[in-house]
Amino acid sequence: MPLPLSIPSRSSLRAFSLKLRKQLPVVTLGATLVLALNGCGKQDEEARPAPADAIPAPAPEDNRPLRQATEQAWQQADTQLTQCQQDTLKLNQTIDNLLKLMDETSLNEAKSAWHTSHNCVQQLSPFLLLGDVSPGLFGPMRELAFNIDAWPIQPGYLDYFDVYPHSGIVNDIAVPLTATALRAQHGFSDNSDVSLGFHAIAYLLWGEEGQRPPTDFIADGTVTEKQKASGLTPVDLPNSRRRTLLKLQGQLLLDDLKTLQQQLHPATNTLSLAYQRLSPQSRLQLWQRVAEYQIKSDVMDTQVSILAAGDGLPEGHNQFAGHTSESLVAGLEGLENLLFGVPGEDGSAAEPTLVSFLLEEKEQQALKQAFDNAQQQFEALADDWPAVGEKRLKPLLQALSDAAALLTPRVTAESTNNQGRTS
């Protein structure tokens, strides 16, 4: 079966989810509040960051501290991906245990491991968004991100759903459960035809209403006479195929994380070389635009808008697994670590940091406070999104708007050559 002609951006996938909702008056709640907080009615092209690869490269400069800061920022992905692979290996071990024991305890352990692994990858959000912000330089990242964390998904594409007990790959024996076939099915005819990644795994673990029974993973080898007459064998039965599919998805997820690390590993492969060829100032401009894009487009305009609608349709990133606020906090933590550096055991980060070239010391403190406020608001809302009204949503949007406003101004040559202001 043919692969999709193009890999959609994460923002286009989420735009698709918004179309599914058909709740325009509700969806505009987040946008209305953002406009009020910004004090103007423009939120489109002027607010959207320009593609980083469309910015002319500045004249070469001898700025070793900035070069060091941008190299340290890139290396964060390599370190984080090592941890994410360990977490995903643990997820696969819990899946093996689930398929062995098939009880509620082992199912809950697999769910918990899924959240740990998924939150780890969410901390890589700034890197996963590189393909959206700068497709000319980092286009391959869009395919990698699509393989790992594609959403929203069409649940009936995978397994039984609503009033369709025989739908999905699980019930379609014409689809062989092999790595090649499963990759060919991913995004086959629509962006929501998701067969790979975290959210495909989540649907097999949680099911439609979060109530997947562990009995769905019991390998029942009983084949009826009618099924035998149709050429079916025990491996063709839904439970058997569900077991095979879940295990294969976990293995392919780990493979894709390894591929991503290879592509991002410093000084090797496509994506890292594209980054290394940029001047230090261009790298800084790239990260500034990624940060602005993540907060405005990815979090505020897309994910928060979907969640705030609360109409029982797709409930954001973790539609079936829940704890969406937790994953959004992980994404913001990843962005904060990118800008401020990863804190060590003593709580401090290696100098120099990206933020020291972007903002004055007072503004750095304000940005740190805005991140803290946003994370606290997400944690306070937890998964109670259906009950979130304008009053409860406003503090969250205010905190996110504060962070975005500090990151919106363009970086100037003067600021990149004046790190000493912050000392």
Buried (B, 14 or more C-beta within 10 A) or exposed (E): EEEBEEBBBBBBBBBBBBEEBEBEEBBBBBBEBBBBBBEEEEBEEEBBBEBBBEBEEBEEBEBEBBBBBBBBBBBBBBEBBEBBBEBBBBBBBBBBBBBEBBBEEBBBBBBEBBBBBBBBBBBBBBBBBBBBBBBEBBBBBBBBBBBBBBBBBBBBBBBBBEEEEEBBBBBEBEBEBEEEBBBBBBBBEEBBBBBBBBBBBBBBBBBBEEEBEBEBBBBEEEBEEEBEEEEBEEBBBBBBBBBBBBBBBBBBBBBBBEBBBBBBBBEEBBBBEBBBEBBBBBBBBBBBBBBBBBBBBBBBBBBBBBBBBBEEBBBBBBBBBBBBBBBBBBBBBBBBBBBBBBEEEEEEBEBBBBBBBBBEEEBBEBBBEBBBBBBBBBEEBEBEBEEBEEEBBBBBBBBBBBBBBBBBEEBEEEBBBEBEEBE
